[in-house]
């Protein structure tokens, strides 16, 4: 289990990276965060298709986390439904943010 770093007021720190941003932009901050959120759509509105090539960012974050002995979570957000959540897990993401994938699912029980 990961131990979150907290401020004196109990806040934790997350950093999001959009599809167009190079991964190198977040690398210097990975030892200071609790969560790296990899956007798997272009931010703006729900219902977009999952961008599979973002899994390279997830995999790279997981490599760095292991190499440096860090403990931040890696999340995916955008186009997440039961199939793409599995793709995220295979790439070593351990957090998924789903909106449309849950609320428009025929059977939301798949999310249990």
C-alpha positions, 0 to 999 in steps of 0.5 A: 500500500502506498503512503501518501505524502501530506501537507500540514493541512492533510492535502495530497498532491497530484499532477496530470499530463495531457496527451499532447504534453511530453512525458519529460515535463512531469519527470522532475516532479515524480518524487513530490507527488501522490498521484500522476494522472495520465489523461487518456483523452484530450481534456474537455468533455466526456464520451471521447474515445480512449487514446491507447498510445497514452499507455506508453506514458503510464508504462514509463511512469511505472518504470520510473516509480520502480527504478527510483523506489517511489510510491505515487499512484498512476491513474488513467482518466478518459474513455475508461470503461471495463475494457480500457480499464483493463488496458490501464491495469496491464500498463501498471496504472492502479487508479481509473477515473470513469464517468461516461463508462460508468453512468452509461454502462448497461450494467454498472456492476462490472465496476465492482 
